[in-house]
Amino acid sequence: MAIIEAVLWDMDGVLLDSERLVQDVFSQVMTEQGVMADPAARYLETVGMNHQGIVQWYLQFVDSLALAEHYCSLVGARYRSRASDELELKEGVIEALNSVADAHLPQMVVTSTPNGHARQKLAQFGLNAYFEHLIGGDQVSQGKPHPEPYLSGCTLLSVDPARVLIIEDSANGVASGLAAGCMVVHVPDLIETNPEWQDSIYDALDSLASFPRWLAMQRGGDWL
């Protein structure tokens, strides 16, 4: 029996090249509104968080939930206006998903984006058929870095977290996967692999383009 029984994918920054677009929009809005200094750098703190977590994060800069929600709405609306034309897949996504499908392993998406929006984004590239389930950030009471999102995914697939492989790009996502007791592979997007993760994560890859060969090597080695 294979050690790995399912693969759970983060979406933004792993499957979709969306984080740079959101970061650009966020930086523009925050600069226009005078909310914070160096918004591009501060944005990195939010990568992987769901809406609830980001609203709470804003409270270090604004004095009300209403204003935090307002800025979330501004960023979200401007992002969506650009995403239909500017959103792209990350390099190697189709080949990576096909390699997991060829290994007969179930796949699902665990994202901080609300479920409906996530399905729309995946549908833009015809990806929904690859996944048995999708958990959005609006379907959990505690988002990443809490383990609930990935534990919920394991429950849906009826698999032991210790037999689940997670593909993540963010520090919050890595923390969530590790806390859930899963094997985590980090694929850098805006955030480089932290050397402090070396003894905790299963592996780190330069990009998804190398994932199929990497997966084949695992299947031929300690995963059998």
C-alpha positions as CSV (number, residue, x, y, z in Angstrom):
1,M,0.0,0.0,0.0
2,A,1.3,3.4,-0.9
3,I,2.3,5.7,1.9
4,I,0.5,8.6,0.2
5,E,-3.2,8.1,-0.4
6,A,-4.3,11.6,-1.5
7,V,-2.9,14.9,-2.7
8,L,-4.4,18.2,-1.4
9,W,-3.5,21.4,-3.3
10,D,-3.6,25.0,-2.3
11,M,-4.9,27.1,-5.1
12,D,-3.6,30.7,-5.2
13,G,0.1,30.8,-5.8
14,V,0.3,27.0,-6.4
15,L,-2.2,26.3,-9.2
16,L,-3.0,29.8,-10.2
17,D,-0.6,32.7,-10.6
18,S,-2.8,35.0,-8.6
19,E,-0.8,36.2,-5.7
20,R,1.3,38.6,-7.7
21,L,-1.9,40.1,-9.1
22,V,-3.5,40.5,-5.7
23,Q,-0.3,41.9,-4.3
24,D,-0.2,44.5,-7.0
25,V,-3.9,45.5,-6.5
26,F,-3.4,45.5,-2.7
27,S,-0.4,47.8,-2.9
28,Q,-2.3,50.2,-5.2
29,V,-5.3,50.4,-2.9
30,M,-3.3,50.7,0.3
31,T,-1.1,53.4,-1.2
32,E,-4.1,55.3,-2.6
33,Q,-5.9,55.2,0.8
34,G,-2.8,55.8,2.9
35,V,-3.4,52.8,5.1
36,M,0.1,51.5,5.6
37,A,3.7,51.9,4.6
38,D,5.4,49.3,2.2
39,P,2.1,47.5,1.4
40,A,3.8,45.1,-1.0
41,A,5.9,43.7,1.9
42,R,3.1,43.7,4.4
43,Y,0.9,41.8,1.9
44,L,3.2,38.7,2.4
45,E,1.9,38.4,5.9
46,T,-1.6,37.7,4.6
47,V,-0.8,35.1,2.0
48,G,-2.7,31.9,2.7
49,M,-5.2,33.6,5.1
50,N,-9.0,33.5,4.5
51,H,-11.2,36.5,4.6
52,Q,-11.9,36.3,8.3
53,G,-8.1,36.2,9.0
54,I,-7.4,39.1,6.7
55,V,-10.1,41.3,8.3
56,Q,-8.5,40.6,11.7
57,W,-5.1,41.4,10.3
58,Y,-6.3,44.8,9.0
59,L,-7.2,45.8,12.6
60,Q,-3.5,46.7,13.3
61,F,-3.9,49.5,10.8
62,V,-7.6,50.6,11.1
63,D,-9.8,51.1,14.1
64,S,-13.0,49.2,13.1
65,L,-14.2,46.0,11.5
66,A,-16.3,48.0,9.1
67,L,-13.3,49.8,7.7
68,A,-11.3,46.5,7.5
69,E,-14.2,45.0,5.6
70,H,-14.3,48.1,3.4
71,Y,-10.7,47.7,2.4
72,C,-11.1,44.0,1.8
73,S,-14.0,44.8,-0.6
74,L,-12.0,47.5,-2.4
75,V,-9.1,45.1,-3.0
76,G,-11.4,42.2,-4.0
77,A,-13.4,44.2,-6.5
78,R,-10.4,45.6,-8.2
79,Y,-8.7,42.2,-8.3
80,R,-11.8,40.6,-9.9
81,S,-12.0,43.3,-12.5
82,R,-8.4,42.4,-13.6
83,A,-8.4,38.6,-13.1
84,S,-10.7,37.8,-16.0
85,D,-8.0,39.1,-18.4
86,E,-4.8,38.8,-16.4
87,L,-5.1,35.6,-14.3
88,E,-2.9,32.7,-15.5
89,L,-2.0,29.2,-14.5
90,K,1.3,28.5,-12.8
91,E,3.9,26.7,-14.9
92,G,3.5,23.0,-15.0
93,V,0.0,22.8,-13.4
94,I,-1.7,20.5,-16.0
95,E,1.3,18.1,-16.1
96,A,1.4,18.0,-12.3
97,L,-2.3,17.3,-11.9
98,N,-2.2,14.6,-14.7
99,S,0.7,12.9,-12.9
100,V,-1.3,12.6,-9.7
101,A,-4.3,11.4,-11.7
102,D,-2.1,8.8,-13.5
103,A,-1.0,7.6,-10.1
104,H,-4.7,7.0,-9.2
105,L,-4.6,9.2,-6.2
106,P,-7.6,11.4,-5.2
107,Q,-7.0,15.1,-5.4
108,M,-8.8,18.1,-3.8
109,V,-8.3,21.8,-3.4
110,V,-8.0,23.4,0.1
111,T,-8.0,27.2,-0.4
112,S,-8.6,30.3,1.6
113,T,-10.6,31.7,-1.2
114,P,-14.4,31.3,-0.7
115,N,-15.7,28.1,-2.3
116,G,-17.8,29.7,-5.0
117,H,-15.1,32.1,-6.1
118,A,-12.5,29.3,-6.1
119,R,-14.7,27.1,-8.3
120,Q,-15.1,30.0,-10.8
121,K,-11.4,30.6,-10.9
122,L,-10.6,27.0,-11.5
123,A,-13.4,26.7,-14.1
124,Q,-11.7,29.6,-16.0
125,F,-8.9,27.0,-16.8
126,G,-11.0,23.8,-16.9
127,L,-9.5,22.4,-13.7
128,N,-12.5,21.5,-11.6
129,A,-12.8,18.0,-13.0
130,Y,-9.5,17.0,-11.5
131,F,-10.7,17.4,-7.9
132,E,-13.1,15.2,-5.9
133,H,-13.8,18.1,-3.4
134,L,-13.0,21.7,-2.7
135,I,-12.8,23.4,0.7
136,G,-13.0,27.1,0.6
137,G,-12.0,29.6,3.3
138,D,-15.7,30.3,4.0
139,Q,-16.3,26.7,4.9
140,V,-14.1,26.6,8.0
141,S,-14.3,28.3,11.3
142,Q,-10.5,28.8,11.6
143,G,-8.5,29.4,8.4
144,K,-4.8,28.7,7.7
145,P,-2.4,28.6,9.6
146,H,-4.8,26.6,11.8
147,P,-5.0,22.9,10.8
148,E,-8.8,22.9,10.4
149,P,-8.8,23.4,6.6
150,Y,-6.5,20.4,5.9
151,L,-8.0,18.2,8.6
152,S,-11.4,18.9,7.0
153,G,-10.0,17.8,3.7
154,C,-8.7,14.6,5.1
155,T,-12.1,13.9,6.7
156,L,-13.9,14.4,3.4
157,L,-11.6,12.0,1.6
158,S,-11.6,9.5,4.6
159,V,-7.8,9.4,4.7
160,D,-5.3,9.5,7.6
161,P,-3.6,12.9,7.6
162,A,-0.2,11.1,7.9
163,R,-0.9,9.6,4.4
164,V,-1.8,12.9,2.8
165,L,0.6,15.1,0.6
166,I,0.0,18.8,0.6
167,I,1.3,21.2,-1.9
168,E,1.7,24.8,-0.5
169,D,3.3,28.1,-1.4
170,S,2.7,30.2,1.8
171,A,4.0,30.2,5.3
172,N,0.5,30.1,6.6
173,G,-0.3,27.1,4.4
174,V,2.8,25.2,5.4
175,A,2.0,25.8,9.1
176,S,-1.6,24.6,8.5
177,G,-0.5,21.4,6.8
178,L,2.2,20.6,9.3
179,A,-0.2,21.2,12.2
180,A,-2.7,18.8,10.6
181,G,0.0,16.1,10.6
182,C,0.3,15.9,6.8
183,M,3.4,15.7,4.5
184,V,4.0,19.1,3.1
185,V,5.9,20.0,-0.1
186,H,6.6,23.7,-0.5
187,V,6.6,25.3,-4.0
188,P,7.8,28.9,-3.7
189,D,5.7,31.7,-5.2
190,L,6.1,35.1,-3.4
191,I,7.6,33.4,-0.3
192,E,10.9,31.5,-0.5
193,T,11.3,28.2,1.3
194,N,12.3,29.0,4.9
195,P,15.5,27.1,6.0
196,E,13.8,26.6,9.4
197,W,11.2,24.3,7.6
198,Q,14.0,21.9,6.5
199,D,13.3,19.4,9.3
200,S,9.6,19.7,9.1
201,I,8.4,19.7,5.5
202,Y,8.7,16.6,3.3
203,D,10.4,18.5,0.4
204,A,10.7,21.7,-1.5
205,L,10.5,22.1,-5.3
206,D,11.6,25.1,-7.5
207,S,8.3,24.9,-9.4
208,L,5.5,22.5,-10.3
209,A,7.3,21.9,-13.6
210,S,9.5,19.4,-11.7
211,F,6.6,17.8,-9.8
212,P,5.8,14.9,-12.2
213,R,9.4,13.6,-12.2
214,W,9.6,14.2,-8.5
215,L,6.4,12.2,-7.9
216,A,7.6,9.4,-10.1
217,M,10.8,9.2,-8.1
218,Q,8.8,8.9,-4.8
219,R,6.6,6.2,-6.3
220,G,9.6,4.2,-7.2
221,G,11.3,4.7,-3.8
222,D,10.0,5.0,-0.2
223,W,6.3,5.4,-1.2
224,L,5.9,1.7,-2.2
